[in-house]
């Protein structure tokens, strides 16, 4: 593992799902989906540190500068904001085509999304509709 990197085990079923969504192995983020960053579509205090997503980018985002080493060969990155919610032993698993993220403390998110990023500004109404609590 390189300095300033974390490691994640991506199970074969999860690798297959992610590879289908990102066949060109574009840079990808493991990012919070709680309203704390430009990639979030959800928000609300109950989602802080509990909702994660994989975001496929056309080019690397310098704000997400922590390499996520993985056994699947994905070009995966995260930021310090996300790592504050991780323990050791990160794992991405899949069941019934749904991704989950867990670590040594247990399940962090049982429904991790994966989508290509499309820049757009959300209206106040869209942000309120995305709130989960």
N, C-alpha and C positions, 0 to 999 in steps of 0.2 A: 504494500500500500504506500502511495506517495504521501509526502507531508501535506497536511490540510485536506486529506481525503477521508471518506468513510466507505464502508463496504456494505453491500446488500446481496442477499441470495435471492435470485429470481428463479422460482420453480418452473419446470418445463411448460406446464399449462399456461402460466402467466406470460412466459416468454413468447409463446405462440400468439397469444392475444395482442400483446404489445407490438410484436413484429408485423402483424397484419395491419395494425393502425399506422405503423411507422416503417414501411418496407424499405425506405431509402436510408434508414438509420440516421436521420437528421438529429441534431442536438435536441436533447429532451431534458426537461426539468422535473424533479420531484419537488413539488411546491405545495404550500398550504393553500387550501381553498376555503378561506374563512374571512375574506374581505381585507386581508392584510397586504395584498400585493396586486399588481396590475393584471394578473392572470386569474384572479378569483372571480367566481360568479355567484358565490354564496356569501353570507355574512350573518353576524349576530353573535352575541357573547357565548352562546352554547356551542358554537363551531370552532372556537379558538383552540388550535392544537389538536382538533379531532377530525378534521376533514383535510384530505390530501388529494392531489391529482398529479398525473403525468401530463406535461404540456410539451407538445412537439413544436419546435421552432425552426425557422429557416436558417437562423444563425444564432450562435451562442450569445446569451445575455450576460454581460460582465458582472452584473449584480449577483448572479448565481455562480460563484467562483469556487465552490467546493466540489471536487470530482467525486462522483459516486461510483466506486469500482464495483463491477458486477460480473457474474459468471456468464451472462448472456451476451456480452460484447456490445451493449448499448452505450452510446455517447451521452451519459447521464450526469447531471449536475444538480446541485442544491445550494442553498444559502445558509448563513449562520442562523437566521430566523427559524428555519425549519429544524436545524440540528438540535436546537434547544429542547425539542420535543422527543428526540430519539434516545433510546438506550442502546446498548450493544445488541448484536444478533438480529439486525434488520432482515426481514423476509417479505417478499411479495409472492402471494399464492393466488390461485384462481379456483373458483368453484361455481359451476353453472354460469360460466362466462362472466363472473363478477370478480374483480380484483380486490384483494385485501392486503393491508400493510400491517405487519406486526413486528414486535421486537421482544427482547427478553422480559419485558414487563407485561406483555399480552398484546391484544389486538388494538392497534391505533386507529384504524379505519377499515370497516368491513365493506366499503363500497367506493373504492378509489376509481376516479374517472380517468380517462385518457382521451385527449383531444388535441388537434392542431390549433395553435393560437391564431386567431384572426383579430388584428387590432381594431378596436371599436370603442367608442365612448358610450357608456351606459347612462341612460337617463335616470333621474331620481326614482321614477316609477319602477324601472327595471331593477334598480338596486334594492328597492323595498320589496319587490316581488321575489328577489333572490334570498331574502332573509329567511332563515329557518327558525328563528326564535326572537 
